[in-house]
Amino acid sequence: MKLLAKLVTENNGQGLTEYGLVLGLLAVAAAGALLLAGQRVVQLYTDSNTAIPD
């Protein structure tokens, strides 16, 4: 029981955990942005490619 109380009240490693959570959030946001913008980029490339005469 003392170990559980020590884990709850101890602050060691808190900064590293917060950095990990922020990094994870940024990774999810970047993946979401790529998924949303990916199709638009492909469509823009396709439109540009068809507009250029051979």
Secondary structure, DSSP 4 states (H G I P E B T S, - for coil): -HHHHHHHH--TTHHHHHHHHHHHHHHHHHHHHHHHHHHHHHHHHHHHHHHS--
